[in-house]
């Protein structure tokens, strides 16, 4: 998966779904402490592609898509209704 993902996108996505860190941990199989660490940084998640892949898959199943930077916006999310 070549999509980019930032800690801020993870946090915004989780909040949009009204999930706690524990909810995301259970659905993704990633420990809550790692999720908190990811969310505390606005940087791209590049060092562990398997974490990025798990998070992107969980959010995609819930109708959230991630978008990279473009001319107008920094990385952002879109929630399907």
C-alpha positions in Angstrom: 0.0 0.0 0.0 1.5 3.3 -1.0 -1.0 5.6 0.7 0.4 8.0 3.2 -0.9 8.2 6.7 -0.2 10.6 9.5 -0.8 10.4 13.3 -3.3 13.3 13.0 -5.3 11.4 10.3 -5.5 8.4 12.7 -6.7 10.5 15.5 -9.3 12.4 13.4 -10.5 9.1 11.9 -10.9 7.5 15.3 -12.7 10.5 16.7 -15.0 10.7 13.7 -16.1 7.1 14.4 -16.6 8.0 18.1 -14.1 5.2 19.0 -11.8 5.2 22.0 -8.2 4.2 21.6 -9.2 0.8 23.1 -11.9 0.4 20.3 -9.3 1.1 17.6 -6.8 -1.2 19.3 -9.3 -4.1 19.4 -10.4 -3.6 15.8 -6.8 -3.2 14.4 -4.9 -5.6 16.6 -2.5 -2.8 17.5 -1.8 -2.2 21.1 -3.3 1.0 22.6 0.1 2.3 23.6 1.3 2.2 20.0 -1.9 3.9 18.8 -1.4 6.6 21.4 2.2 7.0 20.3 1.2 7.3 16.6 -1.6 9.8 17.4 0.8 12.0 19.4 2.8 12.8 16.3 1.5 14.6 13.2 4.3 13.0 11.1 3.8 10.3 8.5 3.8 6.7 9.7 6.6 5.3 7.5 8.7 3.2 9.8 6.3 0.3 10.3 4.3 -0.4 7.0 2.4 -3.2 8.7 0.9 -0.8 11.2 0.0 1.6 8.5 -1.6 -1.1 6.5 -3.7 -2.4 9.4 -5.0 1.1 10.2 -5.8 1.9 6.6 -7.8 -1.3 6.3 -9.8 -0.7 9.5 -10.7 2.8 8.5 -11.5 1.9 4.9 -14.0 -0.8 6.1 -15.7 2.0 8.1 -15.9 4.3 5.1 -13.0 6.6 5.8 -10.6 7.4 3.1 -7.2 9.1 3.5 -5.9 11.7 1.2 -2.3 12.9 0.7 -1.3 16.5 0.6 -2.4 18.5 -2.4 -2.2 22.1 -3.5 -4.9 23.3 -1.0 -4.8 20.9 1.9 -2.3 19.0 4.1 -3.2 15.3 4.5 -6.9 14.9 5.3 -9.7 12.4 5.7 -13.2 11.9 4.1 -15.9 10.0 5.9 -18.6 8.4 3.6 -22.1 8.8 4.9 
